[in-house]
Amino acid sequence: MTAQAGRTTRQYFAARMERNQLSLRQATQAIGMTRRMITYYKSRARPIPKTV
């Protein structure tokens, strides 16, 4: 699910990675972002933008 402001939640993001059996490396290639940013999103260190 997404949060009220239309943002993807950390739990949803992590669940999508798990459901699609994506490693961090595979997620970076699929989304086109760095491994560091994916880690930030999963750990809640940064909010997940709508574009992701």
QUILINFEN-V289336 format. One record per pair of residues at least 24 apart in sequence whose C-alpha atoms are under 6 Angstrom apart, sorted by the first residue. I is the first residue (numbers start at 1). J is the second residue. Records with the same first field share a line. If there is no record, write none. Layout:
BEGIN
I=J ; J
END
This chain:
BEGIN
7=50
10=42
END
